[in-house]
Amino acid sequence: MPGMGGAFCTWLRAQPAHARLPVLVMTSLDDSDTIQKAFDAGASDFIAKPFNFSILAHRVRFLLRARDTLQALEASRRNLQEAQVIARLGSWELDRASGFALCSDELYTVLDLDPLETPATVQRFMQGVHPDDRTRVQQGIAQAIERHDALDIIHRFLTRDGQIRWIQLRVKFEYDADGTAARSYGTVQDVTAQRRIEERIDYLTRHDPVTGLANRARFTEVLDERLAQHQAGTLGAVIHVDLDRYQRVNDSLGHEAGDALLLQVARRLAEALSGNARLPGEAALAVTLARWGGRRVHGAADRPAVAA
C-alpha cells in the first residue's frame, strides 16, 4: 500500500490471532528489494500486477492448504510434547561429527538440566551419568555401533542436587557409506518410579514383612551361595533359635503383641551379631539373619558366630 511500507503486514503479524494467517502481497513492483521487504514484513507470498485471476485463485488455495498443513504439524508437535511430559520422555538427535545434539524441552526436565546453561553435547550429558554406570553406558554405545544394533540400557543419572534418577536410554544409529555412525537419535525416559516399585516388590519377596529380616527364600539363597563359596579348612555355622510358647502370646495378647515380640527378638539378635560376630584379630563375619517361618528366627554365618 502506498506510504505503508509493509507496516500493516508487520502489525498484522504481531496480533496473536493472526500470527499464522497467510498474507499474499499484490504489488506492481517486482524488483528484488520490494520482494525482500514484503517477506521481511511477514508476507507468505507475493504476486505481481497485472495478474491472472485464475492464477490468483490457485495461489490463494495453495496458501490455505499450506496454512492447514502448518496448523496440523503444530498440533502434532504440541500433542507429542504433551505425551512426552506425561511419559517423562525426552527425545534427541545427534550429529556425531560435530558432537552437538538437538534436544526436546522435556529432555532437560527429565535430566534436571538448565537448557540455557547446558551445552547440548555428548560429553556434557555423559558427565551426569552416575560414575559407577558411566563405563557401562560408554561400552554399550560402542558395542551397539560396532554391531550396527540399537541400544536399550537403564542407568543412573545425577541431578543438580545430587539425587539419583533411573534413566532408560534408547538409541538408534545411522551410518554413512563407509559404515561409520554419522547420526544417532533416541529417547531418555525417567523410570525412577517404576524402578522403586520393582525394588520394593523384590524386597517384599525376599524379606519378612513383620521383622524386615530375610525370609525363608532369601535365607536359602544365601546359604546356597555360602556353601558354594566355602573353602576347605574353614568353618561355617547355621544357628536355629526357636521361641517357646510363642503361640500363647498370640492367643492371650493378640497378633500385634506377637509381632512386637518377634520384632524385639530380631532387633536384639541383630545387635548381638553386629557387635560380637567376629573372632579375635579377625574382621567381622558375614552374617545373615532371617526369619524362617511363622515362629522361628534363623542366623547363618560363614564362620562360627559368638552369638545364638
C-alpha positions in Angstrom: 0.0 0.0 0.0 1.3 3.4 -0.8 3.1 5.0 2.2 2.7 1.9 4.3 6.0 0.2 3.5 4.8 -3.1 4.9 3.7 -1.6 8.2 0.2 -3.1 8.1 1.7 -6.6 7.5 4.1 -6.2 10.4 1.2 -5.1 12.6 -0.9 -8.0 11.5 1.8 -10.5 12.3 2.1 -9.0 15.8 -1.5 -10.0 16.6 -1.7 -13.4 18.3 -4.9 -14.3 16.4 -3.3 -13.6 13.1 0.3 -14.8 13.6 -0.1 -17.6 11.1 -2.6 -16.0 8.8 -1.5 -16.4 5.1 -0.7 -13.0 3.6 -0.5 -12.6 -0.1 1.1 -9.3 -1.2 -0.1 -7.9 -4.6 2.2 -5.3 -6.0 3.0 -3.6 -9.2 6.7 -3.6 -8.3 8.7 -6.8 -9.0 12.2 -5.8 -8.1 14.1 -7.9 -5.6 14.3 -5.2 -2.9 10.5 -4.8 -2.8 10.0 -8.6 -2.6 12.5 -8.8 0.2 10.8 -6.1 2.2 7.5 -7.9 1.7 8.9 -11.1 3.2 10.6 -9.2 6.0 7.3 -7.7 6.9 5.8 -11.2 7.3 4.3 -11.9 3.9 3.7 -15.5 2.9 3.9 -15.0 -0.8 3.6 -12.2 -3.4 2.1 -11.8 -6.9 2.9 -9.0 -9.3 0.3 -6.9 -11.1 -1.2 -7.3 -13.5 -2.2 -10.8 -12.6 -4.4 -13.5 -13.9 -7.5 -14.1 -11.6 -7.4 -17.9 -12.3 -3.7 -18.0 -11.2 -4.6 -15.8 -8.1 -7.3 -18.3 -7.1 -4.8 -21.2 -7.3 -2.3 -19.2 -5.4 -4.8 -18.5 -2.6 -5.9 -22.1 -2.4 -2.2 -23.2 -2.1 -1.6 -20.8 0.7 -4.7 -22.0 2.6 -3.5 -25.6 2.2 -0.1 -24.7 3.4 -1.7 -22.9 6.4 -3.8 -26.0 7.2 -0.7 -28.3 6.9 1.3 -26.0 9.2 -1.5 -25.9 11.8 -1.7 -29.7 11.7 2.0 -30.0 12.2 1.9 -27.6 15.1 -1.0 -29.5 16.7 1.0 -32.7 16.2 4.1 -31.1 17.8 2.0 -30.0 20.8 0.5 -33.4 21.2 3.9 -35.0 21.1 5.3 -32.6 23.6 2.4 -33.2 26.0 2.8 -37.0 25.5 6.5 -36.7 26.4 5.6 -34.7 29.5 3.1 -37.3 30.6 5.6 -40.2 29.9 8.6 -38.3 31.4 10.2 -38.9 28.0 12.7 -36.7 26.2 13.9 -37.0 22.6 17.1 -36.0 20.9 19.1 -36.4 17.7 22.9 -36.1 17.5 25.3 -35.2 14.7 28.2 -37.4 15.6 30.7 -35.4 13.5 30.1 -32.1 15.4 29.1 -33.8 18.7 26.1 -31.4 19.1 22.6 -32.6 19.7 19.1 -31.2 19.0 17.1 -31.9 22.2 13.4 -31.6 23.1 12.4 -29.4 26.1 11.3 -32.5 28.1 14.8 -34.0 27.8 16.1 -31.2 30.0 13.3 -31.7 32.5 13.9 -35.5 32.7 17.6 -35.0 33.3 17.1 -31.9 35.5 19.4 -29.7 33.4 19.1 -26.0 32.6 18.8 -25.6 28.8 20.3 -22.2 28.9 23.4 -23.3 30.8 23.9 -26.9 29.4 25.7 -27.3 26.1 23.9 -29.9 24.0 26.9 -32.2 23.7 27.5 -35.9 24.4 30.3 -35.0 26.8 28.1 -32.8 28.9 25.3 -35.4 29.2 27.8 -38.1 29.9 29.0 -36.1 32.9 25.6 -36.6 34.5 25.7 -40.3 34.3 26.5 -41.9 37.7 30.2 -42.6 37.9 29.5 -46.3 38.6 27.4 -46.6 35.4 29.4 -44.4 33.0 31.8 -47.0 31.7 28.9 -49.5 31.2 27.0 -46.9 29.2 30.0 -46.0 27.1 30.8 -49.6 26.4 27.1 -50.2 25.5 27.2 -47.4 22.9 30.4 -48.6 21.4 29.2 -52.2 21.1 25.9 -51.1 19.6 27.8 -49.1 16.9 30.1 -52.0 16.3 27.2 -54.4 15.8 25.1 -51.9 13.9 22.4 -52.5 16.5 20.1 -50.4 18.6 20.9 -49.7 22.3 18.4 -50.1 25.2 20.0 -49.6 28.6 19.0 -48.4 32.1 21.4 -46.4 34.1 21.5 -43.9 37.0 21.8 -40.1 36.4 22.7 -37.5 38.9 20.5 -34.4 39.2 21.9 -30.9 40.1 21.3 -31.5 43.8 22.9 -34.9 43.7 19.7 -37.0 43.7 19.7 -40.2 41.6 17.2 -40.8 38.8 17.0 -44.0 36.9 17.0 -43.3 33.1 16.1 -45.6 30.3 18.3 -44.7 27.3 17.2 -45.9 23.8 19.4 -45.1 20.8 19.4 -45.9 17.1 22.2 -45.1 14.7 22.5 -44.1 11.1 25.7 -44.9 9.1 27.4 -43.4 6.1 28.7 -45.2 3.1 31.9 -46.2 5.0 29.8 -47.8 7.8 30.7 -45.0 10.2 28.0 -43.9 12.6 27.2 -40.4 11.3 24.0 -39.7 13.2 22.1 -41.1 16.2 18.8 -40.4 17.7 16.8 -41.7 20.6 15.0 -41.0 23.9 15.6 -40.7 27.6 12.8 -41.7 29.9 12.7 -41.3 33.7 11.9 -44.7 35.1 12.7 -43.9 38.7 9.2 -44.6 39.9 9.0 -48.0 38.1 12.4 -48.8 39.4 11.4 -48.1 43.0 8.3 -50.2 42.6 10.4 -53.1 41.3 12.9 -52.7 44.1 10.0 -52.7 46.6 8.5 -55.8 45.1 11.9 -57.5 45.1 12.3 -56.5 48.7 8.9 -57.9 49.8 9.6 -61.2 48.0 12.8 -61.6 49.9 12.0 -60.2 53.3 9.7 -60.9 56.2 7.0 -58.1 56.4 7.0 -58.2 60.3 10.7 -58.1 61.2 12.2 -56.9 57.9 14.6 -59.8 58.1 15.4 -62.0 55.1 12.6 -64.6 54.6 13.0 -68.3 54.1 13.6 -68.0 50.3 16.3 -65.4 50.8 17.9 -67.4 53.6 18.1 -70.5 51.3 19.7 -68.4 48.5 22.3 -67.0 50.9 23.0 -70.4 52.4 23.5 -71.9 48.9 25.8 -69.0 48.0 27.9 -69.5 51.2 28.2 -73.3 50.6 29.3 -72.7 47.0 32.0 -70.3 48.2 33.0 -72.3 51.2 36.8 -73.1 51.3 38.2 -76.2 52.7 39.6 -75.8 56.2 37.2 -73.0 57.2 34.1 -73.4 59.4 30.6 -72.2 59.0 27.5 -72.3 61.2 23.8 -72.3 60.9 22.1 -71.3 64.2 18.5 -72.0 64.8 16.5 -70.1 67.5 13.0 -71.2 68.5 10.7 -69.1 70.7 9.0 -71.4 73.2 5.3 -70.7 74.0 5.1 -68.0 71.3 1.6 -69.2 70.4 0.5 -68.3 74.0 1.4 -64.7 73.3 -0.6 -64.6 70.2 -3.6 -66.4 71.8 -3.6 -64.3 75.0 -2.4 -60.9 73.9 -3.2 -60.9 70.2 -1.2 -60.9 67.0 0.0 -57.4 67.4 1.8 -58.4 70.7 3.2 -61.4 68.9 4.5 -59.3 66.1 6.0 -56.9 68.6 7.8 -59.8 70.4 9.2 -61.1 67.1 10.4 -57.6 66.2 12.2 -57.2 69.6 13.9 -60.7 69.2 15.0 -59.8 65.7 16.5 -56.5 66.8 18.3 -58.0 69.8 19.8 -60.8 67.7 20.8 -58.3 65.0 22.5 -56.1 67.7 24.3 -59.1 69.2 25.5 -60.3 65.8 26.7 -56.9 64.7 28.7 -56.4 67.9 30.1 -59.9 68.5 30.1 -61.8 65.2 33.9 -61.9 64.9 36.8 -63.9 66.1 39.8 -62.3 67.9 42.0 -60.5 65.5 39.7 -61.1 62.5 37.3 -58.9 60.6 33.6 -59.0 61.2 31.9 -62.2 60.0 29.5 -62.2 57.1 26.2 -62.9 58.9 22.7 -63.2 57.5 19.8 -63.1 60.0 16.5 -64.4 58.6 13.0 -65.4 59.8 12.4 -68.9 58.7 8.6 -69.2 59.2 5.8 -68.1 61.4 7.5 -68.8 64.7 11.2 -69.1 64.0 14.3 -66.9 63.5 17.5 -68.2 61.9 21.0 -66.9 61.7 23.6 -68.1 59.2 27.3 -67.2 59.0 30.3 -68.4 57.0 32.2 -68.8 60.3 31.0 -69.6 63.9 29.2 -66.6 65.4 29.7 -65.9 69.0 26.0 -65.3 69.5 23.0 -67.5 69.3 
